[in-house]
Amino acid sequence: MNARRTLATALALLAWMTTGAPGWTQGFAGLGTEAEGFTVPERGKPLAFPKDHGPHADYRIEWWYVTANLTADDGRTFGAQWTLFRSALKPGDAATWSDPQIWIGHAALTSAEHHYVAERLARGGVGQAGVETAPFAAWIDDWRMGGGEGQSGDPLDHVGISATGKYFSYTLNLDAKGPLVLQGDAGYSVKSAAGQASYYYSQPFYGVEGEIVVDGAPIRVKGNAWLDREWSSQPLAADQTGWDWFSLHLGSGEKLMAFRLRDRGAGFTSANWISADGKTEPLATGEVQFEPLRTAKVAGREIPVAWRIRIPGKGLDITTQPLNEQSWMALSTPYWEGPISFKGSTSGVGYLEMTGY
């Protein structure tokens, strides 16, 4: 059974990587290709919880994405990532091996000295991976994100995440200290001047406690975490090659989500200023300014690992530094993802993701 499952997963992933659905010919991982046959996001459609915590099988791509900035009792800092991706060969699902959904898990643990990564692959329809809403559970093999039975409030208010890989593992408990946040226009997040968009919401207010294991040594940690939930069918325009994406915990208790989608011109930028009590202020393209300050040689590529971010209307002017500039996710779809700190007009920590380099 294990050999059959592994073979089926490998064949499914091969089909996902080589066919036109979603294809890898345009943009990052093919996300600028046409979305024929799939549902596309519509402005004005309200998100509904807890239903939208679950999968949306008629959309081409979706993710449940947690990043955590962690501190040990001795002051050492770490970062943890837990991600479950769903990518569809065609719309719909089925409770059999013919299910068109491909599931991919990414996990990482980052210190100043090391960046450990792992990947899991699964075909939908056979229980190896999936997401349920009551109670909330997302899993791929033995990696899991889930809550408990009988909880009050939103199912994502109290969840645990766990993953294992070569040289690392973690078990972390996440408790929300603020509300869910709708990104963009009430959850409709525009990604290009041509109008590509996704549905996008976050939980940026998690406090975290738990244990990481690095090279066999258990370490108690605590800190902050951020969950991003997003689904779409064509989130990039055909000429967009990738993105630089920041999730920042400001020292004031405020939060900032900001991204730049790269193209042949000035790119498309967007941001959301989140108050300490969860009120949002979307910032339009052009209101946030990104300036790469330093590059590093990472996996044979020049990657901008230090940045200046300015939002003049908010008096924000910060410079970021990576915990580990070699935070390269050398997986089936490679990208840079790692914890950062920043200082300037305010200080804090966060995460940076860069794709398409």
C-alpha positions as CSV (number, residue, x, y, z in Angstrom):
1,M,0.0,0.0,0.0
2,N,2.8,2.4,0.9
3,A,4.6,1.7,-2.4
4,R,1.4,2.2,-4.3
5,R,0.6,5.4,-2.5
6,T,4.2,6.7,-3.2
7,L,3.9,5.8,-6.9
8,A,0.5,7.5,-7.2
9,T,1.8,10.6,-5.5
10,A,4.8,10.8,-7.7
11,L,2.8,10.4,-10.9
12,A,0.3,13.0,-9.7
13,L,3.0,15.5,-8.9
14,L,4.6,14.8,-12.3
15,A,1.3,15.5,-14.0
16,W,0.9,18.7,-12.0
17,M,4.4,19.9,-13.0
18,T,4.2,19.0,-16.7
19,T,0.6,19.6,-17.9
20,G,-1.1,23.0,-18.5
21,A,-3.1,22.7,-15.3
22,P,-1.6,24.6,-13.6
23,G,1.6,24.4,-15.8
24,W,5.0,25.9,-15.1
25,T,5.4,28.1,-18.2
26,Q,4.5,31.5,-16.9
27,G,5.1,33.4,-13.7
28,F,6.2,31.6,-10.6
29,A,5.2,27.9,-10.7
30,G,2.8,28.6,-13.6
31,L,0.6,30.9,-11.5
32,G,0.2,33.3,-14.4
33,T,-1.4,30.7,-16.7
34,E,-5.1,30.7,-17.7
35,A,-7.6,29.3,-15.3
36,E,-10.1,27.8,-17.8
37,G,-12.6,25.6,-16.1
38,F,-11.8,26.8,-12.6
39,T,-13.8,29.2,-10.5
40,V,-12.3,32.7,-10.1
41,P,-12.7,35.1,-7.2
42,E,-15.4,37.7,-7.3
43,R,-15.3,41.1,-5.6
44,G,-18.1,41.5,-3.1
45,K,-18.6,37.9,-2.3
46,P,-18.4,37.7,1.6
47,L,-16.2,35.1,3.3
48,A,-18.0,32.7,5.6
49,F,-16.5,31.1,8.6
50,P,-15.9,28.4,9.6
51,K,-16.7,27.1,6.1
52,D,-13.9,29.0,4.4
53,H,-11.3,27.5,6.8
54,G,-11.9,24.4,4.7
55,P,-10.8,23.5,1.1
56,H,-12.3,25.1,-2.1
57,A,-12.0,22.3,-4.6
58,D,-13.2,24.3,-7.6
59,Y,-10.3,26.8,-7.3
60,R,-6.9,25.8,-8.7
61,I,-4.6,26.6,-5.8
62,E,-5.0,27.1,-2.1
63,W,-2.8,27.2,1.1
64,W,-2.8,27.0,4.9
65,Y,0.4,28.8,5.8
66,V,1.8,29.3,9.3
67,T,5.1,31.1,10.2
68,A,6.3,31.6,13.7
69,N,9.1,33.8,15.2
70,L,10.4,31.9,18.3
71,T,12.7,32.7,21.2
72,A,14.3,30.1,23.5
73,D,14.8,30.7,27.3
74,D,18.5,31.4,26.6
75,G,17.7,34.1,24.1
76,R,18.4,32.2,20.9
77,T,15.9,32.9,18.1
78,F,14.4,30.6,15.6
79,G,11.7,30.5,12.9
80,A,9.2,27.7,12.1
81,Q,7.1,27.2,9.0
82,W,4.2,24.9,8.5
83,T,2.4,24.9,5.1
84,L,-0.2,22.8,3.4
85,F,-0.8,23.5,-0.3
86,R,-3.7,22.1,-2.4
87,S,-3.3,22.3,-6.2
88,A,-6.0,20.9,-8.6
89,L,-5.5,19.1,-11.9
90,K,-9.1,20.0,-12.6
91,P,-12.1,21.3,-10.5
92,G,-13.8,19.1,-8.0
93,D,-12.9,16.2,-5.8
94,A,-13.6,12.5,-5.3
95,A,-13.2,10.0,-2.5
96,T,-11.0,7.7,-4.7
97,W,-7.6,7.6,-6.3
98,S,-9.1,9.5,-9.2
99,D,-9.4,12.6,-7.0
100,P,-7.8,15.6,-9.0
101,Q,-6.4,17.3,-5.9
102,I,-2.7,17.3,-5.2
103,W,-1.5,18.1,-1.6
104,I,2.0,19.3,-0.8
105,G,3.4,20.0,2.7
106,H,6.4,22.2,3.4
107,A,8.0,22.5,6.9
108,A,11.1,24.4,7.9
109,L,13.0,25.2,11.1
110,T,15.5,28.1,10.9
111,S,18.3,29.2,13.3
112,A,21.2,31.5,12.8
113,E,23.3,28.5,11.8
114,H,20.9,26.2,10.0
115,H,17.8,26.1,7.8
116,Y,16.3,22.7,7.8
117,V,13.4,21.9,5.3
118,A,11.2,19.0,4.5
119,E,8.5,18.2,2.0
120,R,5.5,15.8,1.8
121,L,3.5,14.9,-1.3
122,A,0.0,13.3,-1.4
123,R,-2.9,12.6,-3.7
124,G,-6.3,13.6,-2.5
125,G,-9.3,11.3,-2.1
126,V,-7.6,8.5,0.0
127,G,-7.2,10.2,3.4
128,Q,-3.4,10.8,3.2
129,A,-3.9,14.6,3.3
130,G,-6.8,17.0,3.6
131,V,-8.6,19.7,5.6
132,E,-11.8,19.4,7.8
133,T,-13.6,22.2,9.6
134,A,-15.4,20.6,12.5
135,P,-13.3,20.3,14.5
136,F,-10.6,22.0,12.4
137,A,-7.9,19.7,11.1
138,A,-5.3,20.0,8.3
139,W,-2.9,17.2,7.7
140,I,-0.5,15.5,5.4
141,D,0.8,12.1,6.6
142,D,1.8,12.7,10.3
143,W,2.2,16.5,9.9
144,R,-0.8,18.2,11.5
145,M,-2.5,21.5,12.2
146,G,-5.6,21.1,14.4
147,G,-7.8,22.2,17.3
148,G,-9.7,20.4,20.0
149,E,-13.2,19.2,20.3
150,G,-15.9,21.5,21.8
151,Q,-14.0,24.7,21.6
152,S,-15.9,28.0,21.7
153,G,-15.2,30.8,19.3
154,D,-13.6,30.5,15.9
155,P,-12.1,27.0,15.2
156,L,-8.7,28.6,14.4
157,D,-8.5,30.5,17.7
158,H,-6.6,27.6,19.4
159,V,-4.6,25.2,17.2
160,G,-1.5,23.1,17.4
161,I,1.0,22.5,14.6
162,S,3.5,19.7,14.3
163,A,6.0,18.4,11.8
164,T,9.1,16.4,11.5
165,G,12.0,16.3,9.1
166,K,15.7,15.3,9.0
167,Y,17.5,17.0,11.9
168,F,14.4,18.8,13.2
169,S,10.9,18.6,14.6
170,Y,8.5,20.9,16.4
171,T,5.2,20.8,18.3
172,L,3.7,24.3,18.9
173,N,0.5,25.6,20.4
174,L,-1.0,28.7,18.9
175,D,-3.5,30.9,20.8
176,A,-5.2,33.9,19.0
177,K,-5.0,37.2,20.9
178,G,-7.0,39.1,18.3
179,P,-9.5,38.6,15.5
180,L,-9.2,37.1,12.0
181,V,-8.2,39.8,9.5
182,L,-9.6,40.1,6.0
183,Q,-7.0,41.2,3.5
184,G,-7.6,43.5,0.6
185,D,-11.2,44.5,0.0
186,A,-13.1,42.4,2.6
187,G,-11.0,39.4,1.7
188,Y,-10.7,40.1,-2.1
189,S,-7.0,40.7,-2.6
190,V,-6.0,42.2,-6.0
191,K,-2.6,41.0,-7.3
192,S,-2.1,42.9,-10.6
193,A,-3.2,46.0,-12.5
194,A,-4.9,43.5,-14.9
195,G,-7.2,42.5,-12.0
196,Q,-6.0,39.0,-11.0
197,A,-7.1,38.4,-7.4
198,S,-7.4,35.8,-4.6
199,Y,-9.5,35.4,-1.5
200,Y,-7.2,36.1,1.4
201,Y,-7.5,36.3,5.1
202,S,-5.0,36.0,8.0
203,Q,-4.8,35.3,11.7
204,P,-1.8,37.5,12.7
205,F,-2.3,37.6,16.4
206,Y,-1.2,34.2,17.5
207,G,0.9,33.8,20.7
208,V,3.0,30.6,20.5
209,E,4.5,28.2,23.1
210,G,5.9,24.8,22.5
211,E,9.0,22.7,21.8
212,I,11.4,22.4,18.9
213,V,14.0,19.7,18.4
214,V,17.2,20.6,16.6
215,D,19.8,17.8,16.0
216,G,18.2,15.8,18.8
217,A,18.2,18.6,21.4
218,P,14.7,19.7,22.7
219,I,14.3,23.4,23.2
220,R,11.4,25.2,24.8
221,V,10.3,28.3,22.8
222,K,7.7,31.0,22.8
223,G,6.8,33.9,20.4
224,N,4.4,35.1,17.8
225,A,2.9,33.4,14.8
226,W,0.9,34.3,11.7
227,L,-1.5,32.3,9.6
228,D,-2.2,33.1,6.0
229,R,-5.2,31.5,4.2
230,E,-5.5,32.1,0.4
231,W,-7.2,30.5,-2.6
232,S,-7.5,31.5,-6.2
233,S,-7.3,30.1,-9.7
234,Q,-5.0,32.7,-11.4
235,P,-3.3,34.8,-8.7
236,L,-0.7,36.3,-11.1
237,A,-0.7,38.1,-14.4
238,A,1.2,36.4,-17.2
239,D,4.1,38.8,-17.0
240,Q,4.6,38.6,-13.3
241,T,7.5,36.4,-12.3
242,G,7.3,36.2,-8.5
243,W,6.8,38.1,-5.3
244,D,8.4,39.6,-2.2
245,W,6.0,39.1,0.7
246,F,6.4,40.4,4.3
247,S,4.3,39.7,7.4
248,L,5.5,41.9,10.3
249,H,4.8,42.1,14.0
250,L,5.5,45.7,15.0
251,G,6.7,46.6,18.5
252,S,3.5,48.6,19.1
253,G,1.4,45.5,18.7
254,E,0.3,46.6,15.2
255,K,0.8,44.3,12.3
256,L,1.7,44.8,8.6
257,M,1.2,42.6,5.6
258,A,2.9,44.0,2.5
259,F,3.9,42.5,-0.8
260,R,5.5,43.4,-4.2
261,L,4.7,41.4,-7.2
262,R,7.5,41.7,-9.8
263,D,7.0,42.3,-13.5
264,R,8.9,44.0,-16.3
265,G,8.1,47.4,-14.9
266,A,7.6,49.0,-11.4
267,G,5.7,45.9,-10.1
268,F,2.4,45.8,-8.2
269,T,2.4,46.6,-4.5
270,S,-0.1,46.2,-1.8
271,A,-0.3,46.4,2.0
272,N,-2.6,46.1,4.9
273,W,-2.0,48.1,8.2
274,I,-3.5,46.2,11.1
275,S,-4.1,47.9,14.4
276,A,-3.4,46.2,17.7
277,D,-7.1,45.5,18.1
278,G,-7.5,44.1,14.6
279,K,-8.9,47.0,12.6
280,T,-7.6,47.1,9.1
281,E,-6.5,49.8,6.7
282,P,-5.7,48.6,3.2
283,L,-3.0,50.5,1.4
284,A,-3.2,50.8,-2.3
285,T,-0.4,50.0,-4.8
286,G,2.3,52.7,-4.6
287,E,1.6,53.6,-0.9
288,V,4.3,51.1,0.3
289,Q,7.9,51.4,-1.1
290,F,10.3,48.5,-1.2
291,E,14.1,48.9,-1.7
292,P,16.5,45.9,-1.7
293,L,19.6,46.9,0.3
294,R,21.8,43.8,0.1
295,T,22.0,40.6,-1.8
296,A,23.5,37.3,-0.9
297,K,24.5,34.3,-3.0
298,V,21.9,31.7,-2.2
299,A,21.6,28.4,-4.0
300,G,23.6,29.9,-6.9
301,R,21.3,32.9,-7.2
302,E,21.6,36.5,-6.1
303,I,18.8,37.0,-3.6
304,P,17.9,40.3,-1.9
305,V,18.1,39.4,1.8
306,A,18.0,42.9,3.4
307,W,15.3,45.4,2.6
308,R,14.1,49.0,3.4
309,I,10.4,49.3,3.6
310,R,8.7,52.8,3.7
311,I,5.1,53.8,4.1
312,P,5.3,57.7,4.2
313,G,1.6,58.0,5.1
314,K,2.2,55.9,8.3
315,G,5.6,57.3,9.2
316,L,7.1,53.9,8.7
317,D,10.7,53.6,7.6
318,I,12.4,50.3,8.6
319,T,15.3,48.1,7.5
320,T,15.1,44.3,7.7
321,Q,17.7,41.7,8.3
322,P,17.4,37.9,7.9
323,L,18.1,35.5,10.8
324,N,19.7,33.3,8.3
325,E,20.3,34.6,4.8
326,Q,20.6,31.0,3.4
327,S,16.9,30.3,4.1
328,W,16.4,28.6,0.8
329,M,13.5,26.1,0.4
330,A,15.2,23.6,-1.9
331,L,12.0,21.7,-2.7
332,S,9.9,20.8,-5.7
333,T,9.1,24.5,-6.1
334,P,12.1,26.3,-4.7
335,Y,11.8,29.7,-3.0
336,W,13.3,31.8,-0.1
337,E,11.4,31.8,3.2
338,G,12.7,32.8,6.6
339,P,12.4,34.8,9.8
340,I,13.5,38.4,9.8
341,S,14.0,41.3,12.3
342,F,13.7,45.0,11.6
343,K,14.5,48.4,13.1
344,G,14.1,52.0,12.3
345,S,11.0,54.0,13.0
346,T,9.8,50.9,14.9
347,S,11.3,47.5,15.6
348,G,10.0,44.0,15.5
349,V,10.1,40.6,13.9
350,G,8.4,38.8,11.0
351,Y,8.8,36.6,8.0
352,L,9.8,37.2,4.4
353,E,9.0,35.0,1.4
354,M,10.6,35.6,-2.0
355,T,9.6,33.5,-5.1
356,G,10.7,33.5,-8.7
357,Y,14.4,34.3,-8.2
